[in-house]
Amino acid sequence: MQFYTYNYVIIHLSFSGDTAGEIDTRFSFCAIATLHFLGRLDAIDVVKAIEFIRNCYNFDGGFGTRPGSESHAGQVYSLFNVFKTNLY
């Protein structure tokens, strides 16, 4: 799992869930949580990953899949849990 997660890290520290390259903040949550549970957060720049997530925050208090996209409940649920775990 760690190998899979690490191989899909994109330069700005968003994560892709497949080989097609779809970027979604839910994938960021999955990758960060996986590395957290494996004790390997040192494999990524957590600050940059959190910066990407914060850039997806919208005026309505929600999060989108990427910066500028509309808020979605799936992103809010996932990303709330990133911040809740105090990973940064």
C-alpha positions as CSV (number, residue, x, y, z in Angstrom):
1,M,0.0,0.0,0.0
2,Q,2.8,2.4,0.9
3,F,4.4,1.8,-2.5
4,Y,1.2,2.5,-4.3
5,T,0.5,5.6,-2.3
6,Y,4.0,7.0,-2.8
7,N,4.1,6.4,-6.5
8,Y,1.1,8.6,-7.1
9,V,2.3,11.7,-5.4
10,I,2.2,14.7,-7.7
11,I,4.6,17.6,-7.4
12,H,2.2,20.0,-5.6
13,L,1.4,17.2,-3.1
14,S,-2.0,16.4,-4.3
15,F,-2.7,12.7,-4.8
16,S,-4.1,10.7,-7.7
17,G,-6.3,7.7,-7.2
18,D,-5.6,6.0,-10.5
19,T,-3.2,5.9,-13.4
20,A,-5.4,8.3,-15.4
21,G,-4.2,11.1,-13.0
22,E,-7.6,12.2,-11.5
23,I,-6.8,14.5,-8.6
24,D,-9.2,14.5,-5.7
25,T,-8.8,15.7,-2.1
26,R,-10.3,12.5,-0.9
27,F,-7.3,10.7,-2.4
28,S,-5.1,13.1,-0.3
29,F,-6.9,12.0,2.8
30,C,-6.5,8.3,1.9
31,A,-2.8,8.8,1.2
32,I,-2.1,10.9,4.3
33,A,-4.1,8.5,6.6
34,T,-2.4,5.4,5.1
35,L,1.1,6.9,5.6
36,H,0.1,8.0,9.1
37,F,-1.0,4.4,10.0
38,L,2.2,3.0,8.5
39,G,4.3,5.4,10.4
40,R,5.8,6.8,7.2
41,L,4.6,10.4,7.0
42,D,8.3,11.2,6.6
43,A,7.9,9.9,3.0
44,I,6.0,13.1,2.0
45,D,6.2,16.8,2.7
46,V,3.2,17.0,5.0
47,V,3.2,20.8,5.1
48,K,2.9,20.9,1.3
49,A,0.1,18.3,1.4
50,I,-1.8,20.3,4.0
51,E,-1.2,23.5,1.9
52,F,-2.8,21.9,-1.1
53,I,-5.8,20.9,1.0
54,R,-6.1,24.4,2.5
55,N,-6.1,25.8,-1.1
56,C,-9.2,23.7,-1.8
57,Y,-11.1,25.4,1.0
58,N,-14.1,27.5,-0.3
59,F,-16.0,30.6,0.9
60,D,-18.9,28.5,2.0
61,G,-16.8,26.6,4.5
62,G,-16.5,23.4,2.4
63,F,-13.8,21.8,0.4
64,G,-13.6,21.0,-3.3
65,T,-11.7,18.3,-5.1
66,R,-9.1,20.8,-6.2
67,P,-8.6,24.5,-5.8
68,G,-11.5,26.4,-7.3
69,S,-13.9,23.5,-7.5
70,E,-17.3,23.4,-5.8
71,S,-17.6,22.1,-2.2
72,H,-18.8,18.5,-1.8
73,A,-19.8,16.6,1.4
74,G,-17.3,13.8,0.6
75,Q,-14.4,16.3,0.7
76,V,-15.6,18.0,3.8
77,Y,-15.9,14.6,5.6
78,S,-12.5,13.4,4.5
79,L,-10.6,16.6,5.0
80,F,-12.1,17.3,8.4
81,N,-10.5,14.0,9.4
82,V,-7.1,15.1,8.1
83,F,-7.2,18.1,10.4
84,K,-8.8,16.2,13.2
85,T,-5.8,13.8,13.4
86,N,-3.3,16.6,14.0
87,L,-1.0,15.3,11.3
88,Y,0.5,18.7,10.6
